[in-house]
Amino acid sequence: MTTARLSATTSILSAVAAGALLVGCSGSVEVGTSTPKLSADKLATTVAEKLAATTNQPEPDITCPEDLTGKVDTTTRCTLTADDGSTLGVTVTVTSVDGDQIDFDIKADETTSPAPN
């Protein structure tokens, strides 16, 4: 039973990685400040929504450790965590900024990291 769950989780993570890499994923958010910045929580929510839409899977558990500053080529790393604790890195890169609107691309890593023991 554990093997089946692990395989299903691995398949989901692989689908997210493949979907994000093949289809590409991007987001856009208006933030309403003089220096555009997207909070870590809002970024995590947006990344989860975009990955789910791209892969036709349920929204994954995404955490982002820092706010995203609205400056072209700024990057941050977020983490997708599966039910079994395995993780997949996700890079978010700002592609353009127009006033308060930050546009960004999302790219998932190709390999997962196993759950900590």
N, C-alpha and C positions, 0 to 999 in steps of 0.2 A: 504494500500500500504506500509506503514511503517512497519507493522507487517511482510509482506512477505519479505521485504528486510532484516529485522532483522533476520528472520528465515533462510534466505539464507546465511547471513553472519555467523550466529551461526553454520550452517551446514558446511560451509567452514572451520571455525576455528576448529570445532570438527574433521573434516576429516584430517586437518593438524596435530592436536594433536594425533589422533588415528594412523595415518600413521607413524608419527615419533616414536611413542612409540612401535607399533607392528612390523614394518619393521626394525626400527633402521635406523639411518642415520649417515653417516660419510663423512668427506671431507679430502682433502689433498691439500696442497698448498706449492709451493716452493717460498721462499721469498728473497733469495740472500743477506743475511747479515751475519756478524760474530755471532751475537746473533739473532737467528731466532725470528722474530716478524711479525705478520700479522696485517696490519692496520685495524682499526675498519670498515672502508668503504669496504675494500676487504672482510673482514669477513662477513659483512652483505650481500654482494652480493653472496658470496659462500653459505651461509646458505639458502638464498632465493632460489637459484638454486637447492640445494639439497632437500629442502622441496617440491618444485614444482615437481621435478622428482619422489620423493617418493610417493607423493599423487596424481599425475596426475592432478594437479590443476595449475592455473596460478601462477607465482611467487608472493609471498606475500610481503608486505611492511615490511621489517626488519630493525631495527636500533640496533647497538651495541655501547655502550658508551665508550668502551676502546679497545686498541689494544690487541691482543692475543699473549702472550709471549710463545715461543716454549720450554716449560718445561713440562714434563709428569705430569699429574694430575692438571695442571693449569686450572681453569675454569673462564668463564665470562658469564654474563647474557645478552641476547639480547631480544628484544621485537618485536613481530609480531603485527602490528596494522591493523585492518580491516577497511573497508570503513566507517562503522558506528562509528568508534572510539574505539570500544572494543579492548582489548589487550590480548595477550597470551605470557607468558614468555617462553623463550627458553634458555636452558643451553648448553654451548659449553665446552667440556672437551678435553684437549690434551691427546691423547692416546700414541703417539710416536713421536720422533723427529729423523730424519736421516739427518745430515748435515743441509741444509737449508730447508728441507721438514718437515712441521708440519702436522701430521695426527690428526684428532679430530672427536669425536662423537657429535651428536646433539640430544638433547632430549627436546621435547615440554612439557610444563606443562599439567596437565590433565584438568584444568578448566580455563575459560577465566575470565577476569575482565571487568565489564561493562564500557561503555564510560563515561567519566566524564560529569557531568551536566553543 
